[in-house]
């Protein structure tokens, strides 16, 4: 995969596929990004389950899942993962280090993952997010994702919101 250089409020950010040696830094970004959920009333168990451990991240990379990182000044500042599933792409583990949030990094990661999904002939992207992730909900809606459902007490007793975005129409022979 080629590097994607884009200009944002943060400056020159490079989005690239993660390497095995990135797993620890990805894990640290997930921990930093999601720890604020506890202050919003999200359960400790749900927060801990949200943060993929290093072995899980390494497994995703080894299996060829679409684990992406965003770098600024050669430092990993954000990440997202996409799993292909039945001509759709499940988006998970979107996180940006708190000191780099609200600068367009998450948007760049999501746009890059959408391009990958399009190139892989996926019809849509979908994701679940916690009710407490107000900034993420605003981001997804600004990117054209629509709410498909609400999963009550789905994730360690926490409510989830299901979002999706169609990017291709099914071919006539697949209907």
N, C-alpha and C positions, 0 to 999 in steps of 0.2 A: 504494500500500500504506500502510495506517495504521501509525503507530508503535506498538510494543508496549512498554508500560512495565511492568516487573516489579521486584519487590523481591528482593534476594538479599543474601548476605553483603557484597557490594560496595556495595550501596545501590541507588539508582535507575539502572537500566541501560535504555537505549533501543535497541531493535533496529529497523533500517530498511534499506531498499534502498540499495545503494551508488550514489553519483554518480560521474561521470567524475573529478571533482577529488579523489575519495577514493583513486584508484588508487595513488598514491605511498605513502600511509600504509598501505594494505593490504599492499603489497609489503614495507614495513619490518616490519610485524607478522609476516608469513610468515618473513622472514629471522631475526628475533629468536626466534620460537617454535621453528624447526626447527634452529637452529645447535647445540643441545645434542645432537642425534643423532650428530654426529661423535664426541663424547666417549663415546658408547655403542657405537662400532664401526661405525656406518653409514658407507658410503663417501661421500667428498666429492662425487663425481659424482651420486650419488643425492640427496644433500641439495640440491645446486644445482638439480637438475631438479625437485625438489619445490616450490621457491619460484618461483611464477609471476612472470614479469617484468611490468613496468608496462604494456607494450603488450598483453600477453595479458590482463591484468586489465581494461584499457580495452575490449578487444574483447569480453570476456564481458559487460561492462556494456552496451555498445552493442547487442549481439545480444539483449539482454533476458533473459539467463540470470539465475538467482536468486542474485545476489551480495548478500549481507547483511553489514552491519556492526553491531557493538555499540558504543554510546557510553556513556561514564561521564564526567560533568562536561564534556560537549561535546568529549571526546577519544575517538577511535576506539581501542578496546582489543581488539577481536576481529573475526573474519570467518569466513564459510563461504560456499560456492557450491554450488548445486544445478543439475544439468542434467537436463531431462526426456528420457527415452529409452524409447520403446515402452511407455508407461503405467507406467514406473518412474522414480524419480529417483536419479541418481548424485550422491552427496555427495562433495565434494572441497574442499581448501584450508581445512579447519577449523583455525583458529589463534587463540590468545589471547596477547597480550603477556605475557612471563614474570612481570612484576610484578603482573599481574592474574589469574594462573592459580589454580586451586583455590578459586574464589569463585563458581562457578555460571554464569560467562559462556558457556562452551562449551555447557553444558546448555541455556541459554536460546536460543542460536543454533540448536542442533539441534531443539529443540521448535518454534521458529518455522518452520524449514524443513520439518519434518514437517507442520505445519498447511498450509503452501503446497502441499505434495505432495498432501495430502488434498483441498484445494480444487481442485486441478488434476486430480482423479480418478485419481491414480496409485495403483497397487496396493501398491507397496512402495518403500522406500528401500534403496540398497545403497552400499557403499563398500569400498575397500581401505585397509589401514593397514599400516605397517611393523612388523615383529616387535619393533623397539626402542621403540615408542611405548606403553609400559606404561600410562601414565595414560589415553591415548586408548582403549585396549582396555578398561580398567575402565569408562570413561564409556559406551562403546557398549553394553557388556553391561548396565550399570545402566539404560540407556534401553530395554532390551528387544531389542537387536540380537542375532542369533545367528550363530555362525560357519558359513559355508557352504562354505568351502574354504581351501586353503593353496596359494599360488602360489610355487613354488620358483624362486629366481633370476629372478624376473619383471621386476624394476625395477632396471636397471643392476647385475644380479647379486645384488640383495637379495631376500629372501623377503617376501612380502605375505600378509596374512590378509584373506580376503573375508568381510564381514559383511552381513547384510540384516535388514530388519524389515518385516513385512507390516502394512499399515494398512487395506486394504480387500479384500473378497472380490470376485473377478471376477463380472461379471453373467452370468446363465445363458446369454444369447445369445452371449457371447464365449468360451465354453468349447469 
